[in-house]
């Protein structure tokens, strides 16, 4: 499992996890697209924005390996702002390649991406 050095482990001052410390001996937790509802708490929204900002800062629009990124956190973005960068895509692999869908991420997080062009 690739460890993304320099990537924040969590949202500072909270328990919102962004990375995992070690690989699961039974294999990677499956990535499953989760729906983000409009009535989410402000703390959840802050965690979403901080995670997206970290993804953008570390990877930009280039494909990146899932590695030690937290499956639960990634699942909130999967199929929208973060999409598979390979076909076939294995949602249970630490080696799976993903990428940011910049157009969708810019719409969802205009403060991070500078709004619409």
Buried (B, 14 or more C-beta within 10 A) or exposed (E): BEBBEEBBEBBEEEEBBBBBEEBEEEEBBEBEBBEEEEEEEEEBEEBBBBBBBBBBEBBEEEEBBBBBBBBBBBBBBBBBBBBBBEEEBBBEBBEBBBBBBBEBBBBBBEEBBEEEE
